[in-house]
Amino acid sequence: MVIVHMVKFCIICEKYAIFMNKILEKSILLQKVEIEVF
């Protein structure tokens, strides 16, 4: 049972990590655009 719980937790962490990476990429792109504009 503990192993199953760990696997589910890892899947959630993986999805969260991918989500955070997308946000970070977008924020970095926005910063680059702002630097180019100003």
DODRENPA-794773 format. One record per atom (N, C-alpha, C, CB): residue in one letter; x, z, y. Coordinates in steps of 0.05 Angstrom, whole numbers, plus 5000, padded with zeros to 4 digits. Each point is the difference from the previous one (the first is absolute). Glycine has a CB too. Example, Ala and Ser with C-alpha at 12.3 -4.5 7.8 and 13.67 -1.06 7.14 Angstrom:
2
A526451564886/A498250005024/A501850005024/A496250254977/S503149615044/S501650015024/S498550145022/S502449574987/
END
This chain:
38
M501750004976/M498350005024/M501750005025/M496450244975/V505849915024/V501750025024/V501349725006/V500950494990/I499949374988/I501249745004/I498149805013/I502950094959/V494649925032/V497949825011/V499750065030/V497649984956/H502350285051/H499750085028/H502449895016/H497450414986/M505049615003/M502449915014/M499949705005/M502650374979/V496449485001/V499849715002/V498149935022/V501049944951/K496650195050/K498149955021/K501250065027/K496250104969/F505250125033/F501350095025/F502049795009/F499350484988/C502349414993/C502049805007/C498749745010/C503050194965/I494749745023/I498649765009/I499050045029/I498549894952/I500450345054/I499150065027/I502449995019/I496250294982/C506049835010/C502450005017/C501049725006/C501250454982/E498749384997/E500949735003/E498349855020/E501750004952/K495650035045/K498249865019/K500550115028/K496649944964/Y503850325039/Y500550125026/Y502649895012/Y497450414986/A504649574997/A502649905010/A499849715009/A502350314968/I496349535017/I499649725008/I498549995027/I499949854951/F498050315051/F498450015025/F501850085024/F495950124973/M505850095023/M501750095021/M502149795007/M499450474985/N501649384995/N502049795005/N498749785018/N502350104956/K495249835038/K498649805016/K499850095029/K497549844960/I501750415044/I499750115027/I502750005015/I496250294984/L506049795001/L502650015012/L500949725008/L501250404973/E498349405010/E500749725006/E498549915024/E500949914952/K496650155050/K498449925023/K501050135026/K496049944970/S504650325029/S501050145023/S502749895009/S497550414986/I504249524995/I502749885007/I499549735013/I502350254961/L495949595028/L499449745012/L499050035028/L499049814954/L499250395050/L498950045027/L502250095019/L495650134980/Q506250045011/Q502250085017/Q501749765008/Q500050454978/K500649375003/K501649765006/K498649835021/K501950014953/V495449965043/V498549845019/V500150125028/V496949854963/E502750425039/E500150145025/E502749965014/E496750334983/I505449695001/I502749975011/I500449715011/I501850354968/E497149455018/E500349735009/E498349955025/E500849854952/V496850285049/V498349965023/V501250125025/V496050004970/F505050255028/F501050145024/F503049945004/F496550364993/
END
